[in-house]
Structures are given as structure tokens and as C-alpha cells.
Amino acid sequence: MGGERHLDERLVLRAPWLFRHQAKLLLATLPLGSRVRERVAKLLLARAFEALAREDYEVIMLTYDPGVEIRIIGDDAYAAGFAERYHGHQGYRDVMRVWRTEWVDPSPDELIDLGDRWIVRMTLSGRGAGAARRLRRPAAMCRTGSAA
């Protein structure tokens, strides 16, 4: 695993219940559009993408319910080797396995906070399964529910 975890990441892995409680409380009490909420959301997103870059899925999965369902939409995604659905933490790991074989690390272009949903716009670049040339595509991820 490249890179190192931040101190707060090491601490929350020792007490994940505390992280989940604080994240839910913080995001539930901060009004949509507030500067503090925006900064917290951007920090959580940046940390998630940093963890993704170092393949530290344990940190990312702190924010995913064990029963999460991940749906992949679009012909480009299927062409790149993704299945239509993945389930649970193992499903998340399976998505990342496919991701790592086909795509370079994305970085978020924009975070849209809709309260109960976050939409992350990004640009993907890589080589889809069987593609003869590099692909560069806009993409979006919609996260429904709380951040934790």
C-alpha cells in the first residue's frame, strides 16, 4: 500500500463507530450550503480519493454500509469489464479490482451536495477491456444516504 494514512484515519479505524456517529451528526446538523458543511464534505471526498489512490479500501469502507449495493450504469462501463451490480464490502473490493486493471486514479472535478445525495463529477482515463486505444470519459458517481 503506497502512501500513509493520516493520523485521524488511523484513529477512526480503531473506533469506527465514533467516526460514523460524528459524521452523521455533523452532516445532519450543518445546513445545506453552509461553508463548514462544504469544507467537511470536500475533506471527506479528498480523503476517500487519497485512500483509493493508495488502495486503502479499509478506510473507504468505513463510510459504506455492509449491505451496500453498487450499480454500474452505461455501455462504456460494461465494455471496461464492470458487472451491472455489486453487493456489500466484497462487492466494493470487486469493483476496485476491475477499476485498477482498467483505469488510472481519478480525481474529482466537482462535488454537488444535495443533502441526502452527493454527486461527484470526474474524468476517467484508461484502457477499457479489449480497447485498442486509451479512453477518456466524463463520469459521475451518486452517493445516496449519509456519508457514514
C-alpha positions as CSV (number, residue, x, y, z in Angstrom):
1,M,0.0,0.0,0.0
2,G,1.6,3.3,-1.2
3,G,1.4,6.5,0.9
4,E,0.5,6.7,4.5
5,R,-2.7,7.1,6.4
6,H,-3.5,10.4,8.1
7,L,-3.5,10.4,11.9
8,D,-7.3,10.8,12.0
9,E,-7.7,7.8,9.6
10,R,-5.6,5.6,11.9
11,L,-7.7,6.7,14.9
12,V,-11.1,6.1,13.3
13,L,-10.0,2.6,12.2
14,R,-9.6,1.9,15.9
15,A,-13.1,3.3,16.7
16,P,-15.2,3.2,13.5
17,W,-18.4,3.7,15.4
18,L,-17.2,7.1,16.7
19,F,-16.4,8.2,13.1
20,R,-19.8,7.1,11.8
21,H,-21.6,8.8,14.7
22,Q,-19.7,12.1,14.3
23,A,-20.0,12.2,10.5
24,K,-23.8,11.6,10.7
25,L,-24.2,14.2,13.4
26,L,-22.1,16.8,11.7
27,L,-23.7,16.4,8.3
28,A,-27.2,16.2,9.8
29,T,-26.8,19.4,11.8
30,L,-25.0,21.6,9.3
31,P,-27.3,23.3,6.9
32,L,-27.1,22.6,3.2
33,G,-25.0,25.3,1.6
34,S,-23.0,26.3,4.7
35,R,-19.3,26.8,4.3
36,V,-18.4,24.4,7.1
37,R,-20.6,21.7,5.6
38,E,-19.0,22.3,2.2
39,R,-15.5,22.1,3.7
40,V,-16.3,18.9,5.6
41,A,-17.8,17.2,2.5
42,K,-14.8,18.2,0.4
43,L,-12.4,17.0,3.0
44,L,-14.2,13.6,3.3
45,L,-14.2,13.3,-0.5
46,A,-10.5,14.2,-0.8
47,R,-9.6,11.7,1.8
48,A,-11.6,9.0,0.1
49,F,-9.8,9.6,-3.2
50,E,-6.4,9.6,-1.4
51,A,-7.3,6.3,0.1
52,L,-8.4,5.0,-3.3
53,A,-5.0,6.0,-4.8
54,R,-3.1,4.0,-2.1
55,E,-5.6,1.1,-2.4
56,D,-6.6,1.5,1.2
57,Y,-10.1,0.2,1.0
58,E,-10.5,-0.3,4.7
59,V,-10.6,3.5,5.2
60,I,-13.1,4.0,2.4
61,M,-15.4,1.2,3.6
62,L,-15.9,3.0,6.9
63,T,-18.4,5.1,5.0
64,Y,-20.2,2.2,3.3
65,D,-22.9,0.1,4.9
66,P,-22.0,-3.6,4.8
67,G,-25.1,-4.2,2.7
68,V,-24.3,-1.5,0.1
69,E,-25.4,-2.2,-3.5
70,I,-23.2,-0.6,-6.2
71,R,-24.8,-0.3,-9.6
72,I,-22.7,0.4,-12.7
73,I,-24.5,2.1,-15.5
74,G,-23.5,2.7,-19.1
75,D,-22.2,0.8,-22.1
76,D,-18.7,2.2,-21.6
77,A,-18.6,0.7,-18.1
78,Y,-19.7,-2.7,-19.3
79,A,-17.1,-2.5,-22.1
80,A,-14.5,-1.8,-19.5
81,G,-15.3,-5.1,-17.7
82,F,-17.7,-4.0,-14.9
83,A,-20.7,-6.1,-14.0
84,E,-24.1,-4.4,-13.6
85,R,-24.3,-4.8,-9.8
86,Y,-22.0,-5.5,-6.9
87,H,-23.1,-6.1,-3.2
88,G,-21.5,-5.5,0.2
89,H,-18.0,-4.7,1.1
90,Q,-16.7,-7.6,-1.0
91,G,-18.6,-6.1,-4.0
92,Y,-16.8,-2.9,-3.4
93,R,-13.5,-4.7,-3.4
94,D,-14.5,-6.4,-6.7
95,V,-15.4,-3.1,-8.3
96,M,-12.0,-1.7,-7.3
97,R,-10.2,-4.8,-8.7
98,V,-11.8,-4.1,-12.1
99,W,-11.2,-0.4,-11.7
100,R,-7.4,-0.9,-11.1
101,T,-7.0,-3.1,-14.2
102,E,-8.6,-0.6,-16.5
103,W,-8.4,2.9,-15.1
104,V,-5.9,5.3,-13.7
105,D,-6.6,7.1,-10.4
106,P,-9.4,9.7,-11.0
107,S,-9.6,12.9,-9.2
108,P,-12.9,14.6,-8.5
109,D,-13.8,17.6,-10.7
110,E,-16.8,18.7,-8.7
111,L,-18.8,17.8,-5.6
112,I,-22.5,18.6,-5.6
113,D,-24.1,18.2,-2.2
114,L,-27.8,17.7,-2.4
115,G,-28.3,16.8,1.3
116,D,-29.2,13.2,1.1
117,R,-27.1,12.6,-2.0
118,W,-23.7,13.6,-3.1
119,I,-22.8,13.7,-6.8
120,V,-19.2,13.6,-7.8
121,R,-18.2,14.5,-11.3
122,M,-14.9,13.2,-12.5
123,T,-13.0,12.3,-15.7
124,L,-11.8,8.7,-16.2
125,S,-8.9,7.8,-18.3
126,G,-7.6,4.4,-19.1
127,R,-8.0,1.4,-21.4
128,G,-11.3,-0.4,-21.4
129,A,-11.2,-4.2,-21.6
130,G,-10.2,-5.1,-25.1
131,A,-9.9,-1.4,-26.2
132,A,-7.1,-0.7,-28.7
133,R,-6.7,2.9,-27.5
134,R,-6.9,4.9,-24.4
135,L,-10.3,6.1,-23.4
136,R,-11.1,9.4,-21.7
137,R,-14.6,9.8,-20.5
138,P,-16.6,12.0,-18.1
139,A,-18.2,10.1,-15.3
140,A,-20.3,10.7,-12.2
141,M,-21.0,8.9,-9.0
142,C,-24.1,9.4,-7.0
143,R,-23.8,8.5,-3.3
144,T,-27.2,8.2,-1.6
145,G,-27.7,8.3,2.1
146,S,-25.5,9.6,4.8
147,A,-21.7,9.9,4.5
148,A,-21.3,7.2,7.0
